[in-house]
Each structure stands twice: as C-alpha cells, then as structure tokens.
C-alpha cells in the first residue's frame, strides 16, 4: 500500500487565497471611501453654488435700482446697511434637490454712500461739491454652515448711481468740475 505524501505547496495555496481576499477587501474599502468623498464634495459644491446664486440675486436686485429714474428714488434713499431695497436681509432657505435637505443661508449687506468733489470720491459729504450721495457701494455677504459645522461665507459687491442721474459712475467724477455759465 502506498502512502500519499503531502505536497510541499499545499499550505501556500491557502495563504495565497487569504492574501487575495485581503487585497480585494482593501480595494473595496478604498472604492467606498472615494464614493463617500465624492458625495461630500458634491454636497459642498451645491451649498457653495446656492450661496453664490443667492448673493447674485441680491446683487442683480440692487443693480436694477436707479434704472427707472424718479420712481426708484425712495428705494435708493432707503438703502442702508441691512435695510432698504425690496429683498429683505436675514435667513433664506434654499432647496438643493431631492438628495440634500433644504439649507439655510443668512444674507446681509453693508452700504457705503459715496460723495464726489473735484473728481474724487469720498465717504462723507465735503464742504463743496454735491451734498447728496451720488453712488452707493453695496457689499453683499451670504453665510452658511457646511456639513462639518464650520461657518462659510460668499461675498459680492455692486455700486449703484443716484436714480436722477443718467450718467455712468465714471462720468460722475466730472460732475463737480462742471461750472454753470450765467
């Protein structure tokens, strides 16, 4: 009767299968991590895009003030930090789609009145020159909380000219130098 001798490679096959399973598991875990990172990046990009769109909507709103002439004068006069205009400051909720919960954004703005004298622009009225602000510079900020709980913000700005002036802001600098002839 013959006795079967074990092959010298019989334990190596089991070890090779075990190593292959460990490698496949680590590749699978890596793929899952990439997909999760992609989802978080996609959500963060959506949140940033919604903040940017909200800020641009406010910017467009302010840019239209003064285009109707005298009808926009009350709106122009009332624009102050976080006041005036037809869009309110404060919290806005934006729906980002079916897979992301509605997200809240805080909108605020700061307006600075600009006065002109001798082709220079000042933030306060000067002793000579036009005593009324001819330009309002508006900084709009949209803030939100990201998925990690950190506060982020996006800012944009615009300048609007007085509604009774049909000149562009670059022509307003010459307004003070104009001397009426008798």
C-alpha positions, 0 to 999 in steps of 0.5 A, a space after each residue: 500500500 502506498 502512502 500519499 505524501 503531502 505536497 510541499 505547496 499545499 499550505 501556500 495555496 491557502 495563504 495565497 487565497 487569504 492574501 487575495 481576499 485581503 487585497 480585494 477587501 482593501 480595494 473595496 474599502 478604498 472604492 467606498 471611501 472615494 464614493 463617500 468623498 465624492 458625495 461630500 464634495 458634491 454636497 459642498 459644491 451645491 451649498 457653495 453654488 446656492 450661496 453664490 446664486 443667492 448673493 447674485 440675486 441680491 446683487 442683480 436686485 440692487 443693480 436694477 435700482 436707479 434704472 427707472 429714474 424718479 420712481 426708484 428714488 425712495 428705494 435708493 434713499 432707503 438703502 442702508 446697511 441691512 435695510 432698504 431695497 425690496 429683498 429683505 436681509 436675514 435667513 433664506 432657505 434654499 432647496 438643493 434637490 431631492 438628495 440634500 435637505 433644504 439649507 439655510 443661508 443668512 444674507 446681509 449687506 453693508 452700504 457705503 454712500 459715496 460723495 464726489 468733489 473735484 473728481 474724487 470720491 469720498 465717504 462723507 459729504 465735503 464742504 463743496 461739491 454735491 451734498 447728496 450721495 451720488 453712488 452707493 457701494 453695496 457689499 453683499 455677504 451670504 453665510 452658511 454652515 457646511 456639513 462639518 459645522 464650520 461657518 462659510 461665507 460668499 461675498 459680492 459687491 455692486 455700486 449703484 448711481 443716484 436714480 436722477 442721474 443718467 450718467 455712468 459712475 465714471 462720468 460722475 467724477 466730472 460732475 463737480 468740475 462742471 461750472 454753470 455759465 450765467 
